[in-house]
Amino acid sequence: EDEPEAAHGLTTRAELVEKIRLLGQDVLDGVKFGFDNAVNQLKVLNPTVELNTDGISMLKRVENGHLIIPPEYAEMEEEEDEDDQDEHEDGEKGQ
């Protein structure tokens, strides 16, 4: 009837919760891709400029001329920083 297509065939609460988690992750992955793509486009369009991208994040916003992390995203930002650190360490091990 009015059941979302993504919920078809799901019968337990656990199945629904997992589906919601997966859909949420898909949205987050899409936002991250778009953010990273925009940063990369700026770098390509400004090849003679050394863009400082240290500290930027898809979760931050500009407030009074400063980048801030909204409280509702603080935990996600910490997880993103940990993931970035892990990727950096893995890259160093491969050298």
C-alpha positions, 0 to 999 in steps of 0.5 A, spaced: 500 500 500 503 506 502 509 502 504 516 505 501 519 500 496 525 500 500 521 496 506 518 491 501 520 484 504 522 486 510 518 483 516 522 484 522 524 490 526 531 488 526 531 488 518 528 495 518 533 498 522 538 495 518 535 497 512 535 504 515 542 504 517 544 502 510 540 507 507 543 512 511 550 510 510 548 511 502 546 518 503 552 520 507 557 516 502 553 520 497 554 527 500 561 525 502 563 524 494 559 530 492 563 534 497 570 531 495 568 532 488 567 540 489 574 540 493 577 537 487 574 541 482 576 547 485 583 545 485 583 543 478 580 550 476 585 554 480 591 550 478 596 556 480 593 557 487 595 553 493 588 551 496 589 550 503 584 544 505 587 543 512 581 542 516 575 542 511 570 537 512 563 536 509 560 536 516 563 543 518 559 550 516 562 557 516 560 561 522 562 568 523 568 567 518 570 561 521 569 553 520 565 550 526 563 543 527 555 543 529 554 540 536 549 535 532 555 533 528 561 532 533 561 525 534 561 524 526 567 529 525 571 525 531 569 518 527 571 522 520 578 524 523 579 517 526 578 514 519 582 519 516 588 518 521 587 510 519 588 512 512 594 516 513 597 511 517 596 505 512 599 509 507 605 510 511 606 503 512 605 502 504 611 506 503 
